[in-house]
Amino acid sequence: NAGVTQTPKFQVLKTGQSMTLQCAQDMNHNSMYWYRQDPGMGLRLIYYSASEGTTDKGEVPNGYNVSRLNKREFSLRLESAAPSQTSVYFCASSDAFGQPQHFGDGTRLSIL
Amino acid sequence: AQSVAQPEDQVNVAEGNPLTVKCTYSVSGNPYLFWYVQYPNRGLQFLLKYITGDNLVKGSYGFEAEFNKSQTSFHLKKPSALVSDSALYFCAVRTGANNLFFGTGTRLTVIP
């Protein structure tokens, strides 16, 4: 079982470019999440989708948008990348909302 | 507001010795407490959780955690450390339907 799959694993962008981070889970989970991890800090929630068809802002949503395409897929979009968005991004999923169970291996994003 | 603190950035322990990774929390209601582990270049893995009931919670890989309401702590423990336990450990807390708030992490190094 693949679990939670994130693509790409690495990406370098220039300031102002846009890109979409992809996430898919094969566990039929209802809830999905996007976190960012920065050095010396815990994971911070960007957006979440408690169930298919719904999305909501988390702790640090500014500069991001999300789409819950279907039950499996939850994408994160940076419309105009900024250096402050340099981070490692993790997608996660869970049966019940509020407790991410399975995480992807992350997307390491650098914005120059 | 809810928060969680991991007072030690780094914990070193000899292989075979017991280990403790500390976590304290601050919440306005009854806490749901979690521990996750992160290996290099991987996403977080769920270890255990406390929702209610027995204060001693057993989790994956031989880890356990003790909930102490009077000290607002939820320390992670293992009776005998393995070199393979070396990783980054995160404590997290939530109340009700809110999302998880993560600590800043504790790097555990088990010395052979």
gemmi code that builds the backbone of each chain (N, CA, C; Angstrom):
import gemmi

chains = {
    "A": [
        ("ASN", (0.840, -1.212, 0.000), (0.000, 0.000, 0.000), (0.864, 1.246, 0.000)),
        ("ALA", (0.514, 2.211, -0.845), (1.322, 3.409, -0.938), (1.061, 4.344, 0.225)),
        ("GLY", (-0.151, 4.384, 0.772), (-0.463, 5.306, 1.869), (-0.773, 6.679, 1.323)),
        ("VAL", (0.072, 7.660, 1.677), (-0.079, 9.031, 1.211), (1.090, 9.340, 0.285)),
        ("THR", (0.782, 9.734, -0.937), (1.804, 10.001, -1.940), (1.791, 11.476, -2.301)),
        ("GLN", (2.958, 12.101, -2.216), (3.096, 13.508, -2.560), (4.013, 13.663, -3.760)),
        ("THR", (3.633, 14.566, -4.649), (4.504, 14.921, -5.762), (4.472, 16.430, -5.970)),
        ("PRO", (5.607, 17.030, -6.349), (6.929, 16.414, -6.462), (7.593, 16.268, -5.096)),
        ("LYS", (8.744, 15.648, -5.049), (9.503, 15.534, -3.802), (10.350, 16.782, -3.559)),
        ("PHE", (10.820, 17.389, -4.624), (11.645, 18.591, -4.543), (11.193, 19.565, -5.625)),
        ("GLN", (11.321, 20.859, -5.322), (11.005, 21.862, -6.318), (11.701, 23.159, -5.952)),
        ("VAL", (12.243, 23.810, -6.962), (12.813, 25.142, -6.794), (12.030, 26.093, -7.684)),
        ("LEU", (11.568, 27.176, -7.106), (10.788, 28.171, -7.839), (11.439, 29.539, -7.722)),
        ("LYS", (11.089, 30.378, -8.651), (11.473, 31.775, -8.534), (10.308, 32.553, -7.915)),
        ("THR", (10.625, 33.621, -7.231), (9.577, 34.463, -6.648), (8.564, 34.863, -7.719)),
        ("GLY", (7.281, 34.710, -7.375), (6.217, 35.080, -8.299), (5.687, 33.933, -9.141)),
        ("GLN", (6.433, 32.836, -9.233), (5.943, 31.682, -9.979), (4.836, 30.986, -9.197)),
        ("SER", (4.063, 30.207, -9.918), (3.000, 29.440, -9.281), (3.272, 27.956, -9.450)),
        ("MET", (2.719, 27.176, -8.545), (2.806, 25.736, -8.699), (1.774, 25.055, -7.803)),
        ("THR", (1.510, 23.804, -8.125), (0.566, 23.000, -7.359), (1.264, 21.773, -6.826)),
        ("LEU", (1.104, 21.554, -5.524), (1.592, 20.347, -4.885), (0.450, 19.335, -4.851)),
        ("GLN", (0.777, 18.129, -5.271), (-0.242, 17.091, -5.365), (-0.147, 16.125, -4.192)),
        ("CYS", (-1.297, 15.637, -3.781), (-1.348, 14.649, -2.703), (-2.483, 13.679, -2.991)),
        ("ALA", (-2.206, 12.393, -2.821), (-3.231, 11.374, -2.993), (-3.070, 10.311, -1.915)),
        ("GLN", (-4.218, 9.829, -1.405), (-4.184, 8.757, -0.416), (-5.067, 7.612, -0.895)),
        ("ASP", (-4.634, 6.392, -0.559), (-5.348, 5.213, -1.041), (-5.994, 4.431, 0.092)),
        ("MET", (-6.273, 5.102, 1.215), (-6.821, 4.432, 2.394), (-8.291, 4.747, 2.615)),
        ("ASN", (-8.913, 5.428, 1.660), (-10.318, 5.797, 1.747), (-10.605, 6.683, 2.958)),
        ("HIS", (-9.627, 7.505, 3.327), (-9.809, 8.392, 4.473), (-10.695, 9.576, 4.113)),
        ("ASN", (-11.452, 10.031, 5.092), (-12.327, 11.173, 4.862), (-11.588, 12.510, 4.922)),
        ("SER", (-10.653, 12.629, 5.867), (-10.025, 13.920, 6.135), (-8.610, 13.973, 5.582)),
        ("MET", (-8.273, 15.148, 5.059), (-6.926, 15.363, 4.540), (-6.438, 16.736, 4.977)),
        ("TYR", (-5.121, 16.882, 5.051), (-4.506, 18.080, 5.628), (-3.266, 18.462, 4.837)),
        ("TRP", (-2.946, 19.754, 4.880), (-1.656, 20.237, 4.405), (-0.977, 20.991, 5.548)),
        ("TYR", (0.274, 20.592, 5.825), (1.093, 21.236, 6.847), (2.371, 21.755, 6.202)),
        ("ARG", (2.962, 22.740, 6.870), (4.319, 23.126, 6.527), (5.198, 22.952, 7.760)),
        ("GLN", (6.449, 22.580, 7.517), (7.408, 22.359, 8.597), (8.622, 23.230, 8.351)),
        ("ASP", (8.890, 24.098, 9.299), (10.023, 24.995, 9.214), (10.992, 24.694, 10.352)),
        ("PRO", (12.275, 24.961, 10.154), (13.287, 24.626, 11.173), (12.941, 25.233, 12.527)),
        ("GLY", (13.049, 24.400, 13.561), (12.814, 24.880, 14.922), (11.362, 25.105, 15.272)),
        ("MET", (10.474, 24.689, 14.386), (9.050, 24.885, 14.648), (8.327, 23.560, 14.460)),
        ("GLY", (7.204, 23.450, 15.121), (6.359, 22.296, 14.882), (5.638, 22.441, 13.559)),
        ("LEU", (4.920, 21.419, 13.180), (4.129, 21.505, 11.963), (2.993, 22.506, 12.162)),
        ("ARG", (2.749, 23.289, 11.121), (1.651, 24.249, 11.180), (0.664, 23.927, 10.073)),
        ("LEU", (-0.606, 23.936, 10.427), (-1.656, 23.560, 9.502), (-1.962, 24.704, 8.547)),
        ("ILE", (-1.946, 24.403, 7.244), (-2.225, 25.412, 6.243), (-3.712, 25.391, 5.882)),
        ("TYR", (-4.167, 24.264, 5.422), (-5.565, 24.023, 5.073), (-5.905, 22.586, 5.415)),
        ("TYR", (-7.187, 22.343, 5.564), (-7.634, 20.979, 5.753), (-8.963, 20.766, 5.037)),
        ("SER", (-9.256, 19.485, 4.858), (-10.527, 19.080, 4.270), (-11.099, 17.997, 5.174)),
        ("ALA", (-12.093, 18.360, 5.954), (-12.662, 17.408, 6.907), (-13.361, 16.245, 6.196)),
        ("SER", (-13.909, 16.522, 5.053), (-14.551, 15.468, 4.257), (-14.584, 15.928, 2.809)),
        ("GLU", (-14.863, 14.993, 1.929), (-14.906, 15.319, 0.504), (-15.903, 16.439, 0.272)),
        ("GLY", (-15.482, 17.450, -0.485), (-16.370, 18.549, -0.795), (-16.233, 19.740, 0.113)),
        ("THR", (-15.435, 19.625, 1.176), (-15.252, 20.746, 2.093), (-13.775, 21.050, 2.280)),
        ("THR", (-13.461, 22.330, 2.403), (-12.108, 22.746, 2.753), (-12.199, 23.933, 3.707)),
        ("ASP", (-11.193, 24.054, 4.569), (-11.183, 25.157, 5.526), (-9.766, 25.588, 5.807)),
        ("LYS", (-9.647, 26.858, 6.222), (-8.338, 27.404, 6.539), (-7.843, 26.858, 7.871)),
        ("GLY", (-6.520, 26.685, 7.911), (-5.876, 26.312, 9.149), (-5.201, 27.502, 9.791)),
        ("GLU", (-4.053, 27.255, 10.358), (-3.343, 28.283, 11.125), (-2.637, 29.303, 10.230)),
        ("VAL", (-2.112, 28.855, 9.073), (-1.293, 29.735, 8.218), (-1.725, 29.634, 6.758)),
        ("PRO", (-2.943, 30.072, 6.396), (-3.446, 29.869, 5.036), (-3.028, 30.913, 4.006)),
        ("ASN", (-2.510, 32.046, 4.456), (-2.246, 33.140, 3.518), (-1.232, 32.743, 2.452)),
        ("GLY", (-1.578, 33.018, 1.196), (-0.706, 32.711, 0.070), (-0.940, 31.351, -0.541)),
        ("TYR", (-1.913, 30.627, -0.007), (-2.195, 29.266, -0.479), (-3.672, 29.103, -0.824)),
        ("ASN", (-3.928, 28.156, -1.720), (-5.280, 27.697, -1.985), (-5.258, 26.180, -2.096)),
        ("VAL", (-6.409, 25.568, -1.878), (-6.481, 24.107, -1.948), (-7.686, 23.692, -2.770)),
        ("SER", (-7.604, 22.437, -3.217), (-8.732, 21.815, -3.911), (-8.834, 20.376, -3.454)),
        ("ARG", (-10.014, 20.000, -2.977), (-10.257, 18.577, -2.690), (-10.936, 18.033, -3.938)),
        ("LEU", (-10.138, 17.457, -4.804), (-10.587, 17.051, -6.128), (-11.583, 15.891, -6.055)),
        ("ASN", (-11.343, 14.995, -5.152), (-12.204, 13.837, -4.900), (-11.785, 13.282, -3.549)),
        ("LYS", (-12.276, 12.132, -3.183), (-11.938, 11.638, -1.854), (-10.449, 11.337, -1.731)),
        ("ARG", (-9.805, 10.964, -2.801), (-8.404, 10.564, -2.772), (-7.427, 11.727, -2.800)),
        ("GLU", (-7.782, 12.802, -3.495), (-6.792, 13.804, -3.849), (-7.064, 15.172, -3.219)),
        ("PHE", (-5.983, 15.797, -2.756), (-6.076, 17.098, -2.088), (-4.840, 17.888, -2.486)),
        ("SER", (-5.029, 18.914, -3.309), (-3.885, 19.640, -3.834), (-3.737, 20.994, -3.155)),
        ("LEU", (-2.502, 21.473, -3.130), (-2.162, 22.765, -2.523), (-1.522, 23.632, -3.601)),
        ("ARG", (-2.037, 24.844, -3.773), (-1.531, 25.717, -4.820), (-0.937, 26.987, -4.233)),
        ("LEU", (0.229, 27.331, -4.756), (0.848, 28.615, -4.466), (0.665, 29.470, -5.715)),
        ("GLU", (-0.087, 30.521, -5.605), (-0.408, 31.328, -6.786), (0.749, 32.223, -7.191)),
        ("SER", (1.436, 32.803, -6.219), (2.557, 33.690, -6.477), (3.574, 33.469, -5.362)),
        ("ALA", (4.517, 32.580, -5.642), (5.414, 32.120, -4.585), (6.272, 33.254, -4.024)),
        ("ALA", (6.505, 33.179, -2.717), (7.348, 34.143, -2.013), (8.427, 33.392, -1.243)),
        ("PRO", (9.588, 34.015, -1.031), (10.659, 33.329, -0.278), (10.212, 32.810, 1.083)),
        ("SER", (9.246, 33.471, 1.724), (8.756, 33.033, 3.037), (8.020, 31.698, 2.957)),
        ("GLN", (7.706, 31.269, 1.764), (7.040, 29.975, 1.588), (8.028, 28.825, 1.372)),
        ("THR", (9.307, 29.125, 1.433), (10.312, 28.070, 1.426), (10.114, 27.219, 2.667)),
        ("SER", (9.893, 25.930, 2.449), (9.538, 25.072, 3.572), (9.469, 23.622, 3.083)),
        ("VAL", (9.186, 22.742, 4.018), (8.853, 21.369, 3.670), (7.356, 21.208, 3.909)),
        ("TYR", (6.673, 20.728, 2.894), (5.220, 20.617, 2.955), (4.824, 19.154, 3.089)),
        ("PHE", (3.935, 18.896, 4.039), (3.455, 17.544, 4.278), (1.947, 17.485, 4.096)),
        ("CYS", (1.532, 16.455, 3.400), (0.121, 16.114, 3.299), (-0.150, 14.958, 4.251)),
        ("ALA", (-1.323, 14.937, 4.836), (-1.685, 13.865, 5.758), (-3.157, 13.514, 5.574)),
        ("SER", (-3.524, 12.348, 6.076), (-4.927, 11.925, 5.992), (-5.313, 11.185, 7.255)),
        ("SER", (-6.638, 11.082, 7.472), (-7.138, 10.340, 8.625), (-8.580, 9.926, 8.395)),
        ("ASP", (-8.972, 8.876, 9.144), (-10.374, 8.438, 9.149), (-11.249, 9.535, 9.725)),
        ("ALA", (-10.933, 9.902, 10.956), (-11.720, 10.890, 11.669), (-10.992, 12.225, 11.631)),
        ("PHE", (-11.764, 13.281, 11.609), (-11.168, 14.603, 11.526), (-10.437, 14.953, 12.816)),
        ("GLY", (-9.307, 15.642, 12.661), (-8.618, 16.212, 13.804), (-7.416, 15.436, 14.284)),
        ("GLN", (-7.198, 14.255, 13.708), (-6.048, 13.454, 14.110), (-5.394, 12.859, 12.876)),
        ("PRO", (-4.476, 13.571, 12.263), (-3.805, 13.003, 11.087), (-3.075, 11.722, 11.458)),
        ("GLN", (-3.305, 10.683, 10.672), (-2.744, 9.374, 10.977), (-1.555, 9.034, 10.091)),
        ("HIS", (-1.682, 9.363, 8.829), (-0.668, 8.983, 7.861), (-0.186, 10.221, 7.125)),
        ("PHE", (1.121, 10.348, 7.040), (1.737, 11.473, 6.367), (2.477, 11.001, 5.129)),
        ("GLY", (2.514, 11.881, 4.132), (3.406, 11.659, 3.008), (4.838, 11.983, 3.410)),
        ("ASP", (5.758, 11.746, 2.500), (7.175, 11.967, 2.784), (7.614, 13.408, 2.556)),
        ("GLY", (6.713, 14.261, 2.126), (7.010, 15.681, 2.049), (7.455, 16.159, 0.681)),
        ("THR", (7.232, 17.451, 0.468), (7.749, 18.160, -0.700), (8.646, 19.271, -0.186)),
        ("ARG", (9.905, 19.218, -0.611), (10.862, 20.243, -0.193), (10.861, 21.350, -1.231)),
        ("LEU", (10.381, 22.516, -0.838), (10.156, 23.612, -1.760), (11.077, 24.773, -1.395)),
        ("SER", (11.846, 25.235, -2.381), (12.713, 26.396, -2.198), (12.286, 27.478, -3.172)),
        ("ILE", (12.152, 28.684, -2.637), (11.731, 29.806, -3.480), (12.815, 30.877, -3.424)),
        ("LEU", (13.337, 31.165, -4.590), (14.489, 32.070, -4.675), (14.052, 33.489, -5.007)),
    ],
    "B": [
        ("ALA", (-6.319, 29.662, 24.622), (-5.476, 29.149, 23.536), (-4.802, 27.866, 23.994)),
        ("GLN", (-4.575, 27.005, 23.053), (-3.920, 25.764, 23.407), (-2.493, 25.758, 22.870)),
        ("SER", (-1.632, 25.114, 23.610), (-0.238, 25.045, 23.198), (0.401, 23.817, 23.818)),
        ("VAL", (1.531, 23.472, 23.271), (2.287, 22.343, 23.790), (3.753, 22.718, 23.762)),
        ("ALA", (4.491, 22.306, 24.783), (5.902, 22.636, 24.886), (6.729, 21.367, 25.036)),
        ("GLN", (7.805, 21.326, 24.307), (8.786, 20.249, 24.458), (10.069, 20.929, 24.935)),
        ("PRO", (10.361, 20.834, 26.227), (11.414, 21.655, 26.809), (12.829, 21.284, 26.396)),
        ("GLU", (13.007, 20.118, 25.819), (14.351, 19.677, 25.427), (14.439, 19.556, 23.909)),
        ("ASP", (15.387, 20.295, 23.324), (15.588, 20.171, 21.885), (16.263, 18.849, 21.539)),
        ("GLN", (17.099, 18.363, 22.469), (17.927, 17.194, 22.195), (17.952, 16.318, 23.447)),
        ("VAL", (17.798, 15.019, 23.242), (17.938, 14.045, 24.317), (18.887, 12.953, 23.838)),
        ("ASN", (19.888, 12.687, 24.632), (20.829, 11.599, 24.324), (20.669, 10.513, 25.382)),
        ("VAL", (20.666, 9.274, 24.938), (20.542, 8.156, 25.867), (21.349, 6.979, 25.324)),
        ("ALA", (21.914, 6.207, 26.222), (22.677, 5.029, 25.811), (21.729, 3.900, 25.448)),
        ("GLU", (22.130, 3.138, 24.448), (21.337, 1.973, 24.043), (21.103, 1.051, 25.234)),
        ("GLY", (19.866, 0.608, 25.389), (19.516, -0.278, 26.489), (19.009, 0.435, 27.723)),
        ("ASN", (19.270, 1.729, 27.808), (18.777, 2.510, 28.944), (17.343, 2.975, 28.691)),
        ("PRO", (16.617, 3.285, 29.756), (15.266, 3.851, 29.547), (15.365, 5.267, 28.994)),
        ("LEU", (14.356, 5.641, 28.215), (14.343, 6.988, 27.661), (13.047, 7.686, 28.023)),
        ("THR", (13.150, 9.008, 28.148), (11.985, 9.855, 28.370), (12.117, 11.089, 27.501)),
        ("VAL", (11.051, 11.403, 26.780), (10.969, 12.645, 26.019), (9.802, 13.430, 26.605)),
        ("LYS", (10.077, 14.651, 27.027), (9.106, 15.401, 27.822), (8.179, 16.264, 26.971)),
        ("CYS", (6.957, 16.407, 27.472), (5.949, 17.253, 26.818), (5.026, 17.818, 27.885)),
        ("THR", (4.785, 19.106, 27.849), (3.782, 19.725, 28.707), (2.796, 20.474, 27.829)),
        ("TYR", (1.588, 20.643, 28.326), (0.551, 21.235, 27.495), (-0.216, 22.294, 28.268)),
        ("SER", (-0.909, 23.120, 27.501), (-1.789, 24.128, 28.080), (-3.039, 24.201, 27.211)),
        ("VAL", (-4.168, 23.813, 27.799), (-5.439, 23.840, 27.063), (-6.542, 24.335, 27.984)),
        ("SER", (-7.629, 24.756, 27.389), (-8.748, 25.261, 28.180), (-9.773, 24.187, 28.503)),
        ("GLY", (-9.712, 23.054, 27.839), (-10.657, 21.983, 28.107), (-9.919, 20.680, 28.312)),
        ("ASN", (-10.619, 19.578, 28.127), (-9.962, 18.280, 28.246), (-9.074, 18.044, 27.031)),
        ("PRO", (-7.827, 17.698, 27.265), (-6.897, 17.577, 26.129), (-6.952, 16.213, 25.452)),
        ("TYR", (-6.744, 16.256, 24.160), (-6.402, 15.050, 23.407), (-4.918, 15.204, 23.090)),
        ("LEU", (-4.129, 14.218, 23.446), (-2.677, 14.332, 23.337), (-2.124, 13.238, 22.447)),
        ("PHE", (-1.109, 13.587, 21.698), (-0.571, 12.685, 20.683), (0.962, 12.746, 20.674)),
        ("TRP", (1.551, 11.652, 20.266), (2.975, 11.608, 19.963), (3.175, 11.067, 18.552)),
        ("TYR", (4.100, 11.744, 17.840), (4.489, 11.317, 16.509), (6.013, 11.217, 16.462)),
        ("VAL", (6.499, 10.400, 15.517), (7.939, 10.278, 15.294), (8.228, 10.576, 13.827)),
        ("GLN", (9.370, 11.228, 13.600), (9.771, 11.543, 12.233), (11.197, 11.084, 12.007)),
        ("TYR", (11.363, 10.197, 11.028), (12.693, 9.756, 10.622), (13.191, 10.659, 9.503)),
        ("PRO", (14.495, 10.713, 9.288), (15.046, 11.647, 8.288), (14.382, 11.518, 6.923)),
        ("ASN", (14.026, 12.657, 6.385), (13.437, 12.749, 5.046), (12.132, 11.967, 4.896)),
        ("ARG", (11.421, 11.789, 5.982), (10.135, 11.097, 5.949), (9.071, 11.939, 6.617)),
        ("GLY", (7.819, 11.568, 6.369), (6.724, 12.212, 7.073), (6.590, 11.686, 8.488)),
        ("LEU", (5.718, 12.311, 9.257), (5.513, 11.876, 10.629), (4.772, 10.545, 10.672)),
        ("GLN", (5.069, 9.787, 11.704), (4.345, 8.542, 11.947), (3.678, 8.634, 13.316)),
        ("PHE", (2.428, 8.241, 13.375), (1.671, 8.266, 14.620), (2.187, 7.185, 15.559)),
        ("LEU", (2.442, 7.559, 16.822), (2.897, 6.595, 17.829), (1.788, 6.193, 18.797)),
        ("LEU", (1.136, 7.183, 19.381), (0.108, 6.896, 20.378), (-0.706, 8.143, 20.667)),
        ("LYS", (-1.821, 7.926, 21.367), (-2.671, 9.053, 21.729), (-3.343, 8.808, 23.072)),
        ("TYR", (-3.680, 9.896, 23.736), (-4.495, 9.852, 24.947), (-5.744, 10.666, 24.682)),
        ("ILE", (-6.896, 10.009, 24.877), (-8.171, 10.703, 24.749), (-8.844, 10.755, 26.125)),
        ("THR", (-8.980, 9.598, 26.723), (-9.578, 9.486, 28.041), (-9.222, 8.129, 28.609)),
        ("GLY", (-9.491, 7.928, 29.914), (-9.271, 6.606, 30.471), (-7.938, 6.469, 31.173)),
        ("ASP", (-7.321, 5.302, 31.029), (-6.077, 4.973, 31.710), (-5.000, 6.008, 31.397)),
        ("ASN", (-4.331, 6.465, 32.450), (-3.319, 7.501, 32.249), (-2.077, 6.995, 31.541)),
        ("LEU", (-1.845, 5.700, 31.537), (-0.696, 5.127, 30.845), (-1.170, 4.566, 29.512)),
        ("VAL", (-0.636, 5.119, 28.450), (-1.055, 4.744, 27.101), (0.090, 4.000, 26.424)),
        ("LYS", (-0.221, 2.887, 25.838), (0.794, 2.120, 25.111), (0.622, 2.340, 23.613)),
        ("GLY", (1.770, 2.425, 22.922), (1.712, 2.693, 21.500), (2.604, 1.776, 20.702)),
        ("SER", (2.984, 2.270, 19.545), (3.783, 1.473, 18.615), (5.238, 1.386, 19.061)),
        ("TYR", (5.921, 0.338, 18.591), (7.366, 0.165, 18.760), (7.807, 0.134, 20.223)),
        ("GLY", (6.930, -0.242, 21.134), (7.285, -0.356, 22.541), (7.232, 0.934, 23.321)),
        ("PHE", (6.775, 2.007, 22.700), (6.655, 3.279, 23.388), (5.382, 3.347, 24.224)),
        ("GLU", (5.446, 4.138, 25.273), (4.276, 4.429, 26.086), (4.371, 5.872, 26.572)),
        ("ALA", (3.242, 6.403, 27.015), (3.236, 7.775, 27.511), (2.309, 7.848, 28.710)),
        ("GLU", (2.679, 8.716, 29.629), (1.899, 8.870, 30.850), (1.265, 10.244, 30.910)),
        ("PHE", (-0.051, 10.251, 30.993), (-0.802, 11.487, 31.122), (-0.863, 11.866, 32.596)),
        ("ASN", (-0.443, 13.087, 32.912), (-0.483, 13.576, 34.288), (-1.231, 14.902, 34.291)),
        ("LYS", (-2.470, 14.865, 34.739), (-3.309, 16.052, 34.655), (-2.822, 17.157, 35.595)),
        ("SER", (-2.375, 16.790, 36.783), (-1.957, 17.800, 37.756), (-0.698, 18.537, 37.302)),
        ("GLN", (0.174, 17.829, 36.578), (1.394, 18.454, 36.073), (1.254, 18.879, 34.614)),
        ("THR", (0.103, 18.692, 34.048), (-0.176, 18.985, 32.615), (0.963, 18.478, 31.738)),
        ("SER", (1.279, 17.207, 31.921), (2.373, 16.616, 31.155), (1.926, 15.340, 30.464)),
        ("PHE", (2.666, 14.998, 29.436), (2.388, 13.782, 28.667), (3.731, 13.294, 28.127)),
        ("HIS", (4.544, 12.759, 29.009), (5.908, 12.345, 28.653), (5.916, 11.005, 27.938)),
        ("LEU", (6.756, 10.916, 26.929), (6.926, 9.684, 26.155), (8.051, 8.862, 26.784)),
        ("LYS", (7.832, 7.560, 26.895), (8.824, 6.717, 27.563), (9.009, 5.400, 26.812)),
        ("LYS", (10.181, 4.809, 27.067), (10.451, 3.464, 26.570), (11.438, 2.817, 27.527)),
        ("PRO", (11.194, 1.604, 27.954), (12.048, 0.986, 28.978), (13.488, 0.745, 28.535)),
        ("SER", (13.682, 0.444, 27.255), (15.017, 0.099, 26.782), (15.199, 0.663, 25.379)),
        ("ALA", (16.063, 1.660, 25.255), (16.219, 2.362, 23.982), (17.009, 1.543, 22.967)),
        ("LEU", (16.623, 1.680, 21.710), (17.331, 1.073, 20.590), (17.960, 2.171, 19.735)),
        ("VAL", (19.058, 1.829, 19.075), (19.677, 2.798, 18.170), (18.681, 3.254, 17.111)),
        ("SER", (17.818, 2.338, 16.681), (16.830, 2.655, 15.654), (15.733, 3.599, 16.148)),
        ("ASP", (15.695, 3.886, 17.441), (14.738, 4.859, 17.971), (15.201, 6.296, 17.727)),
        ("SER", (16.422, 6.477, 17.300), (16.956, 7.812, 17.033), (16.120, 8.482, 15.948)),
        ("ALA", (15.536, 9.613, 16.290), (14.614, 10.296, 15.384), (14.172, 11.599, 16.038)),
        ("LEU", (13.260, 12.284, 15.353), (12.670, 13.521, 15.874), (11.272, 13.186, 16.376)),
        ("TYR", (10.971, 13.584, 17.594), (9.691, 13.243, 18.218), (8.880, 14.516, 18.461)),
        ("PHE", (7.607, 14.433, 18.086), (6.708, 15.576, 18.241), (5.533, 15.201, 19.125)),
        ("CYS", (5.255, 16.088, 20.077), (4.059, 16.021, 20.884), (3.033, 16.969, 20.267)),
        ("ALA", (1.739, 16.621, 20.360), (0.692, 17.479, 19.804), (-0.533, 17.428, 20.702)),
        ("VAL", (-1.330, 18.486, 20.677), (-2.511, 18.577, 21.525), (-3.674, 19.178, 20.755)),
        ("ARG", (-4.862, 18.742, 21.072), (-6.045, 19.431, 20.585), (-7.165, 19.273, 21.602)),
        ("THR", (-8.136, 20.179, 21.520), (-9.327, 20.067, 22.342), (-10.530, 20.087, 21.416)),
        ("GLY", (-11.493, 19.263, 21.728), (-12.715, 19.227, 20.938), (-12.434, 18.942, 19.483)),
        ("ALA", (-13.031, 19.718, 18.621), (-12.917, 19.473, 17.194), (-11.800, 20.288, 16.559)),
        ("ASN", (-11.025, 20.974, 17.374), (-9.951, 21.790, 16.813), (-8.844, 20.927, 16.230)),
        ("ASN", (-8.018, 21.566, 15.452), (-6.892, 20.853, 14.869), (-5.760, 20.680, 15.863)),
        ("LEU", (-4.837, 19.838, 15.465), (-3.677, 19.584, 16.319), (-2.724, 20.763, 16.315)),
        ("PHE", (-2.169, 21.039, 17.497), (-1.072, 21.988, 17.600), (0.158, 21.198, 18.016)),
        ("PHE", (1.214, 21.346, 17.237), (2.415, 20.551, 17.450), (3.453, 21.312, 18.265)),
        ("GLY", (4.225, 20.562, 19.053), (5.404, 21.112, 19.682), (6.519, 21.272, 18.661)),
        ("THR", (7.635, 21.805, 19.116), (8.741, 22.096, 18.215), (9.647, 20.897, 17.980)),
        ("GLY", (9.390, 19.820, 18.667), (10.142, 18.596, 18.413), (11.336, 18.413, 19.336)),
        ("THR", (11.645, 17.158, 19.608), (12.821, 16.768, 20.395), (13.591, 15.724, 19.605)),
        ("ARG", (14.853, 16.018, 19.394), (15.685, 15.053, 18.662), (16.276, 14.058, 19.647)),
        ("LEU", (15.939, 12.806, 19.471), (16.445, 11.729, 20.314), (17.598, 11.035, 19.616)),
        ("THR", (18.715, 10.935, 20.302), (19.860, 10.188, 19.797), (20.166, 9.065, 20.775)),
        ("VAL", (20.144, 7.840, 20.277), (20.492, 6.682, 21.097), (21.909, 6.275, 20.731)),
        ("ILE", (22.770, 6.271, 21.732), (24.195, 6.039, 21.515), (24.515, 4.565, 21.714)),
        ("PRO", (25.150, 3.948, 20.702), (25.440, 2.503, 20.819), (26.420, 2.205, 21.956)),
    ],
}
model = gemmi.Model(1)
for chain_id, residues in chains.items():
    chain = gemmi.Chain(chain_id)
    for i, (resn, *xyz) in enumerate(residues, 1):
        res = gemmi.Residue()
        res.name, res.seqid = resn, gemmi.SeqId(i, " ")
        for name, pos in zip(("N", "CA", "C"), xyz):
            atom = gemmi.Atom()
            atom.name, atom.element = name, gemmi.Element(name[0])
            atom.pos, atom.b_iso = gemmi.Position(*pos), 0.0
            res.add_atom(atom)
        chain.add_residue(res)
    model.add_chain(chain)
structure = gemmi.Structure()
structure.add_model(model)
structure.setup_entities()
